[in-house]
Amino acid sequence: MLKDVLQTTESKEAAASSGALPYIGQPIDVAYCVLFLASDEARFITGGEYLVDGGALTM
C-alpha cells in the first residue's frame, strides 16, 4: 500500500519517524507473528487479537 508513497529517502524517513518504532513494517513482521502463533511457544494461547503495526494504533 505504501510502495507509491515511499519513493524518496525523505518520505521513508518521515514515515519511519512518525510511528512508535523508527521502522517501516515489512511482510516478514506479520509472518513472524504467524510463526509464533503456530509454534509450541503459543500452545496455551486460545485466542486474541494481535496488532502487528509497530505501535501505530497506540499513538
VOTI-851552 format. One record per atom (N, C-alpha, C, CB): residue in one letter; x negated, y negated, z negated; residue number from 1; atom name. Coordinates in steps of 0.2 Angstrom, whole numbers, plus 2048, in hexadecimal, padded with zeros to 3 digits. Glycine has a CB too. Example, Ala and Ser with C-alpha at 12.3 -4.5 7.8 and 13.67 -1.06 7.14 Angstrom:
! VOTI-851552
{residu:A; east:7BE; north:81C; up:7D9; num:1; atome:N} $
{residu:A; east:7C2; north:816; up:7D9; num:1; atome:CA} $
{residu:A; east:7BE; north:810; up:7D9; num:1; atome:C} $
{residu:A; east:7C7; north:816; up:7D3; num:1; atome:CB} $
{residu:S; east:7C0; north:80B; up:7DD; num:2; atome:N} $
{residu:S; east:7BC; north:805; up:7DC; num:2; atome:CA} $
{residu:S; east:7C0; north:800; up:7D9; num:2; atome:C} $
{residu:S; east:7BA; north:803; up:7E3; num:2; atome:CB} $
END
This chain:
! VOTI-851552
{residu:M; east:7FC; north:806; up:800; num:1; atome:N} $
{residu:M; east:800; north:800; up:800; num:1; atome:CA} $
{residu:M; east:7FC; north:7FA; up:800; num:1; atome:C} $
{residu:M; east:805; north:800; up:7FA; num:1; atome:CB} $
{residu:L; east:7F6; north:7FA; up:7FD; num:2; atome:N} $
{residu:L; east:7F2; north:7F4; up:7FD; num:2; atome:CA} $
{residu:L; east:7EC; north:7F4; up:802; num:2; atome:C} $
{residu:L; east:7EE; north:7F4; up:7F6; num:2; atome:CB} $
{residu:K; east:7EC; north:7F8; up:807; num:3; atome:N} $
{residu:K; east:7E7; north:7F9; up:80C; num:3; atome:CA} $
{residu:K; east:7E6; north:7F2; up:810; num:3; atome:C} $
{residu:K; east:7E8; north:7FE; up:810; num:3; atome:CB} $
{residu:D; east:7EC; north:7EF; up:812; num:4; atome:N} $
{residu:D; east:7EC; north:7E9; up:816; num:4; atome:CA} $
{residu:D; east:7EB; north:7E3; up:811; num:4; atome:C} $
{residu:D; east:7F3; north:7E8; up:819; num:4; atome:CB} $
{residu:V; east:7EC; north:7E3; up:80B; num:5; atome:N} $
{residu:V; east:7EB; north:7DE; up:807; num:5; atome:CA} $
{residu:V; east:7E4; north:7DD; up:805; num:5; atome:C} $
{residu:V; east:7F0; north:7DE; up:800; num:5; atome:CB} $
{residu:L; east:7E1; north:7E3; up:804; num:6; atome:N} $
{residu:L; east:7DA; north:7E3; up:801; num:6; atome:CA} $
{residu:L; east:7D5; north:7E3; up:806; num:6; atome:C} $
{residu:L; east:7D9; north:7E9; up:7FC; num:6; atome:CB} $
{residu:Q; east:7D5; north:7DF; up:80B; num:7; atome:N} $
{residu:Q; east:7D0; north:7DF; up:811; num:7; atome:CA} $
{residu:Q; east:7C9; north:7DB; up:80F; num:7; atome:C} $
{residu:Q; east:7D3; north:7DB; up:816; num:7; atome:CB} $
{residu:T; east:7C9; north:7D7; up:80A; num:8; atome:N} $
{residu:T; east:7C3; north:7D3; up:809; num:8; atome:CA} $
{residu:T; east:7C1; north:7D5; up:802; num:8; atome:C} $
{residu:T; east:7C4; north:7CB; up:80A; num:8; atome:CB} $
{residu:T; east:7BA; north:7D3; up:801; num:9; atome:N} $
{residu:T; east:7B7; north:7D4; up:7FA; num:9; atome:CA} $
{residu:T; east:7BB; north:7D0; up:7F5; num:9; atome:C} $
{residu:T; east:7B0; north:7D3; up:7FB; num:9; atome:CB} $
{residu:E; east:7BC; north:7CA; up:7F7; num:10; atome:N} $
{residu:E; east:7C0; north:7C5; up:7F2; num:10; atome:CA} $
{residu:E; east:7C6; north:7C8; up:7F0; num:10; atome:C} $
{residu:E; east:7C0; north:7BE; up:7F6; num:10; atome:CB} $
{residu:S; east:7CA; north:7CB; up:7F5; num:11; atome:N} $
{residu:S; east:7D1; north:7CD; up:7F3; num:11; atome:CA} $
{residu:S; east:7D0; north:7D3; up:7EF; num:11; atome:C} $
{residu:S; east:7D5; north:7CF; up:7F9; num:11; atome:CB} $
{residu:K; east:7CB; north:7D7; up:7F0; num:12; atome:N} $
{residu:K; east:7CA; north:7DD; up:7EC; num:12; atome:CA} $
{residu:K; east:7C8; north:7DB; up:7E5; num:12; atome:C} $
{residu:K; east:7C5; north:7E2; up:7EF; num:12; atome:CB} $
{residu:E; east:7C4; north:7D7; up:7E4; num:13; atome:N} $
{residu:E; east:7C2; north:7D4; up:7DE; num:13; atome:CA} $
{residu:E; east:7C7; north:7D1; up:7DA; num:13; atome:C} $
{residu:E; east:7BC; north:7CF; up:7DE; num:13; atome:CB} $
{residu:A; east:7CC; north:7CD; up:7DD; num:14; atome:N} $
{residu:A; east:7D1; north:7CA; up:7DA; num:14; atome:CA} $
{residu:A; east:7D6; north:7CF; up:7D8; num:14; atome:C} $
{residu:A; east:7D5; north:7C5; up:7DF; num:14; atome:CB} $
{residu:A; east:7D8; north:7D4; up:7DC; num:15; atome:N} $
{residu:A; east:7DC; north:7DA; up:7DA; num:15; atome:CA} $
{residu:A; east:7D9; north:7DE; up:7D4; num:15; atome:C} $
{residu:A; east:7DE; north:7DE; up:7DF; num:15; atome:CB} $
{residu:A; east:7D3; north:7DF; up:7D4; num:16; atome:N} $
{residu:A; east:7D0; north:7E3; up:7CE; num:16; atome:CA} $
{residu:A; east:7D0; north:7DF; up:7C8; num:16; atome:C} $
{residu:A; east:7C9; north:7E5; up:7D0; num:16; atome:CB} $
{residu:S; east:7CF; north:7D9; up:7C8; num:17; atome:N} $
{residu:S; east:7CF; north:7D4; up:7C2; num:17; atome:CA} $
{residu:S; east:7D5; north:7D3; up:7BF; num:17; atome:C} $
{residu:S; east:7CB; north:7CE; up:7C3; num:17; atome:CB} $
{residu:S; east:7DB; north:7D4; up:7C3; num:18; atome:N} $
{residu:S; east:7E1; north:7D2; up:7C1; num:18; atome:CA} $
{residu:S; east:7E5; north:7D7; up:7BC; num:18; atome:C} $
{residu:S; east:7E6; north:7D0; up:7C7; num:18; atome:CB} $
{residu:G; east:7E2; north:7DD; up:7BC; num:19; atome:N} $
{residu:G; east:7E5; north:7E2; up:7B8; num:19; atome:CA} $
{residu:G; east:7E1; north:7E3; up:7B1; num:19; atome:C} $
{residu:G; east:7E4; north:7E9; up:7BC; num:19; atome:CB} $
{residu:A; east:7E4; north:7E8; up:7AE; num:20; atome:N} $
{residu:A; east:7E1; north:7EA; up:7A7; num:20; atome:CA} $
{residu:A; east:7DA; north:7ED; up:7A8; num:20; atome:C} $
{residu:A; east:7E5; north:7EF; up:7A3; num:20; atome:CB} $
{residu:L; east:7D9; north:7F1; up:7AD; num:21; atome:N} $
{residu:L; east:7D2; north:7F4; up:7AF; num:21; atome:CA} $
{residu:L; east:7CF; north:7F0; up:7B5; num:21; atome:C} $
{residu:L; east:7D3; north:7FB; up:7B0; num:21; atome:CB} $
{residu:P; east:7C9; north:7EF; up:7B5; num:22; atome:N} $
{residu:P; east:7C6; north:7EC; up:7BB; num:22; atome:CA} $
{residu:P; east:7C4; north:7F1; up:7C0; num:22; atome:C} $
{residu:P; east:7BF; north:7E9; up:7B9; num:22; atome:CB} $
{residu:Y; east:7CA; north:7F4; up:7C3; num:23; atome:N} $
{residu:Y; east:7C9; north:7F9; up:7C7; num:23; atome:CA} $
{residu:Y; east:7D0; north:7FA; up:7CC; num:23; atome:C} $
{residu:Y; east:7C8; north:800; up:7C4; num:23; atome:CB} $
{residu:I; east:7CF; north:7FB; up:7D2; num:24; atome:N} $
{residu:I; east:7D5; north:7FC; up:7D6; num:24; atome:CA} $
{residu:I; east:7D6; north:804; up:7D7; num:24; atome:C} $
{residu:I; east:7D4; north:7F9; up:7DD; num:24; atome:CB} $
{residu:G; east:7DC; north:806; up:7D5; num:25; atome:N} $
{residu:G; east:7DD; north:80D; up:7D4; num:25; atome:CA} $
{residu:G; east:7DD; north:810; up:7DB; num:25; atome:C} $
{residu:G; east:7E4; north:80E; up:7D2; num:25; atome:CB} $
{residu:Q; east:7DB; north:817; up:7DB; num:26; atome:N} $
{residu:Q; east:7DA; north:81B; up:7E1; num:26; atome:CA} $
{residu:Q; east:7DF; north:821; up:7E0; num:26; atome:C} $
{residu:Q; east:7D3; north:81D; up:7E2; num:26; atome:CB} $
{residu:P; east:7E0; north:824; up:7E6; num:27; atome:N} $
{residu:P; east:7E4; north:82B; up:7E5; num:27; atome:CA} $
{residu:P; east:7E1; north:830; up:7E0; num:27; atome:C} $
{residu:P; east:7E5; north:82E; up:7EC; num:27; atome:CB} $
{residu:I; east:7DB; north:830; up:7E0; num:28; atome:N} $
{residu:I; east:7D8; north:835; up:7DB; num:28; atome:CA} $
{residu:I; east:7DA; north:834; up:7D4; num:28; atome:C} $
{residu:I; east:7D0; north:835; up:7DC; num:28; atome:CB} $
{residu:D; east:7DB; north:82E; up:7D2; num:29; atome:N} $
{residu:D; east:7DE; north:82C; up:7CB; num:29; atome:CA} $
{residu:D; east:7E4; north:830; up:7CA; num:29; atome:C} $
{residu:D; east:7DE; north:825; up:7CA; num:29; atome:CB} $
{residu:V; east:7E9; north:830; up:7CE; num:30; atome:N} $
{residu:V; east:7EF; north:834; up:7CE; num:30; atome:CA} $
{residu:V; east:7ED; north:83B; up:7CE; num:30; atome:C} $
{residu:V; east:7F4; north:832; up:7D3; num:30; atome:CB} $
{residu:A; east:7E9; north:83D; up:7D2; num:31; atome:N} $
{residu:A; east:7E7; north:845; up:7D2; num:31; atome:CA} $
{residu:A; east:7E4; north:847; up:7CC; num:31; atome:C} $
{residu:A; east:7E2; north:846; up:7D8; num:31; atome:CB} $
{residu:Y; east:7E0; north:843; up:7C8; num:32; atome:N} $
{residu:Y; east:7DD; north:845; up:7C2; num:32; atome:CA} $
{residu:Y; east:7E3; north:846; up:7BC; num:32; atome:C} $
{residu:Y; east:7D8; north:840; up:7BF; num:32; atome:CB} $
{residu:C; east:7E8; north:842; up:7BD; num:33; atome:N} $
{residu:C; east:7EE; north:842; up:7B8; num:33; atome:CA} $
{residu:C; east:7F1; north:849; up:7B9; num:33; atome:C} $
{residu:C; east:7F3; north:83C; up:7B9; num:33; atome:CB} $
{residu:V; east:7F3; north:84A; up:7C0; num:34; atome:N} $
{residu:V; east:7F6; north:851; up:7C2; num:34; atome:CA} $
{residu:V; east:7F1; north:857; up:7C0; num:34; atome:C} $
{residu:V; east:7F7; north:851; up:7C9; num:34; atome:CB} $
{residu:L; east:7EB; north:856; up:7C1; num:35; atome:N} $
{residu:L; east:7E6; north:85B; up:7BF; num:35; atome:CA} $
{residu:L; east:7E7; north:85D; up:7B7; num:35; atome:C} $
{residu:L; east:7DF; north:85A; up:7C1; num:35; atome:CB} $
{residu:F; east:7E7; north:857; up:7B3; num:36; atome:N} $
{residu:F; east:7E7; north:858; up:7AC; num:36; atome:CA} $
{residu:F; east:7EE; north:85C; up:7AA; num:36; atome:C} $
{residu:F; east:7E7; north:851; up:7A9; num:36; atome:CB} $
{residu:L; east:7F3; north:859; up:7AD; num:37; atome:N} $
{residu:L; east:7FA; north:85C; up:7AB; num:37; atome:CA} $
{residu:L; east:7FA; north:864; up:7AD; num:37; atome:C} $
{residu:L; east:7FF; north:858; up:7AE; num:37; atome:CB} $
{residu:A; east:7F7; north:866; up:7B3; num:38; atome:N} $
{residu:A; east:7F7; north:86C; up:7B5; num:38; atome:CA} $
{residu:A; east:7F2; north:871; up:7B1; num:38; atome:C} $
{residu:A; east:7F5; north:86D; up:7BC; num:38; atome:CB} $
{residu:S; east:7EE; north:86E; up:7AD; num:39; atome:N} $
{residu:S; east:7E8; north:872; up:7AA; num:39; atome:CA} $
{residu:S; east:7EB; north:874; up:7A3; num:39; atome:C} $
{residu:S; east:7E2; north:86D; up:7A9; num:39; atome:CB} $
{residu:D; east:7E7; north:879; up:7A0; num:40; atome:N} $
{residu:D; east:7E8; north:87B; up:799; num:40; atome:CA} $
{residu:D; east:7E8; north:876; up:794; num:40; atome:C} $
{residu:D; east:7E3; north:881; up:798; num:40; atome:CB} $
{residu:E; east:7E4; north:871; up:795; num:41; atome:N} $
{residu:E; east:7E4; north:86B; up:791; num:41; atome:CA} $
{residu:E; east:7EB; north:868; up:78F; num:41; atome:C} $
{residu:E; east:7DF; north:866; up:793; num:41; atome:CB} $
{residu:A; east:7EF; north:869; up:794; num:42; atome:N} $
{residu:A; east:7F6; north:866; up:793; num:42; atome:CA} $
{residu:A; east:7FB; north:86B; up:791; num:42; atome:C} $
{residu:A; east:7F8; north:862; up:799; num:42; atome:CB} $
{residu:R; east:7F9; north:871; up:78E; num:43; atome:N} $
{residu:R; east:7FE; north:876; up:78D; num:43; atome:CA} $
{residu:R; east:803; north:875; up:788; num:43; atome:C} $
{residu:R; east:7FA; north:87C; up:78B; num:43; atome:CB} $
{residu:F; east:803; north:870; up:784; num:44; atome:N} $
{residu:F; east:808; north:86F; up:77F; num:44; atome:CA} $
{residu:F; east:80C; north:869; up:781; num:44; atome:C} $
{residu:F; east:805; north:86D; up:778; num:44; atome:CB} $
{residu:I; east:80B; north:866; up:787; num:45; atome:N} $
{residu:I; east:80F; north:860; up:78A; num:45; atome:CA} $
{residu:I; east:815; north:863; up:78D; num:45; atome:C} $
{residu:I; east:80B; north:85C; up:78E; num:45; atome:CB} $
{residu:T; east:81B; north:860; up:78B; num:46; atome:N} $
{residu:T; east:821; north:863; up:78E; num:46; atome:CA} $
{residu:T; east:825; north:85E; up:792; num:46; atome:C} $
{residu:T; east:826; north:865; up:788; num:46; atome:CB} $
{residu:G; east:822; north:858; up:793; num:47; atome:N} $
{residu:G; east:825; north:853; up:797; num:47; atome:CA} $
{residu:G; east:823; north:84C; up:795; num:47; atome:C} $
{residu:G; east:82D; north:854; up:797; num:47; atome:CB} $
{residu:G; east:825; north:848; up:799; num:48; atome:N} $
{residu:G; east:823; north:841; up:798; num:48; atome:CA} $
{residu:G; east:822; north:83D; up:79F; num:48; atome:C} $
{residu:G; east:81D; north:840; up:794; num:48; atome:CB} $
{residu:E; east:821; north:836; up:79E; num:49; atome:N} $
{residu:E; east:81F; north:832; up:7A3; num:49; atome:CA} $
{residu:E; east:818; north:830; up:7A3; num:49; atome:C} $
{residu:E; east:824; north:82C; up:7A4; num:49; atome:CB} $
{residu:Y; east:815; north:830; up:7A8; num:50; atome:N} $
{residu:Y; east:80E; north:82E; up:7A8; num:50; atome:CA} $
{residu:Y; east:80C; north:829; up:7AD; num:50; atome:C} $
{residu:Y; east:809; north:835; up:7AA; num:50; atome:CB} $
{residu:L; east:80A; north:823; up:7AB; num:51; atome:N} $
{residu:L; east:809; north:81E; up:7AF; num:51; atome:CA} $
{residu:L; east:802; north:81E; up:7B1; num:51; atome:C} $
{residu:L; east:80B; north:817; up:7AC; num:51; atome:CB} $
{residu:V; east:800; north:81F; up:7B7; num:52; atome:N} $
{residu:V; east:7F9; north:81F; up:7BA; num:52; atome:CA} $
{residu:V; east:7F9; north:818; up:7BE; num:52; atome:C} $
{residu:V; east:7F8; north:825; up:7BE; num:52; atome:CB} $
{residu:D; east:7F8; north:813; up:7BA; num:53; atome:N} $
{residu:D; east:7F8; north:80C; up:7BD; num:53; atome:CA} $
{residu:D; east:7F3; north:807; up:7BB; num:53; atome:C} $
{residu:D; east:7FF; north:809; up:7BC; num:53; atome:CB} $
{residu:G; east:7EE; north:80A; up:7B7; num:54; atome:N} $
{residu:G; east:7E9; north:806; up:7B4; num:54; atome:CA} $
{residu:G; east:7EB; north:801; up:7AF; num:54; atome:C} $
{residu:G; east:7E5; north:803; up:7BA; num:54; atome:CB} $
{residu:G; east:7F1; north:802; up:7AC; num:55; atome:N} $
{residu:G; east:7F3; north:7FD; up:7A7; num:55; atome:CA} $
{residu:G; east:7F7; north:7F7; up:7AB; num:55; atome:C} $
{residu:G; east:7EE; north:7FA; up:7A3; num:55; atome:CB} $
{residu:A; east:7F9; north:7F7; up:7B1; num:56; atome:N} $
{residu:A; east:7FC; north:7F2; up:7B4; num:56; atome:CA} $
{residu:A; east:803; north:7F0; up:7B1; num:56; atome:C} $
{residu:A; east:7FD; north:7F4; up:7BC; num:56; atome:CB} $
{residu:L; east:807; north:7F5; up:7AF; num:57; atome:N} $
{residu:L; east:80D; north:7F4; up:7AC; num:57; atome:CA} $
{residu:L; east:80D; north:7F1; up:7A5; num:57; atome:C} $
{residu:L; east:811; north:7FA; up:7AD; num:57; atome:CB} $
{residu:T; east:807; north:7F2; up:7A2; num:58; atome:N} $
{residu:T; east:807; north:7EF; up:79B; num:58; atome:CA} $
{residu:T; east:804; north:7E8; up:79B; num:58; atome:C} $
{residu:T; east:802; north:7F4; up:797; num:58; atome:CB} $
{residu:M; east:803; north:7E5; up:7A0; num:59; atome:N} $
{residu:M; east:800; north:7DF; up:7A0; num:59; atome:CA} $
{residu:M; east:806; north:7D9; up:7A0; num:59; atome:C} $
{residu:M; east:7FC; north:7DD; up:7A6; num:59; atome:CB} $
END
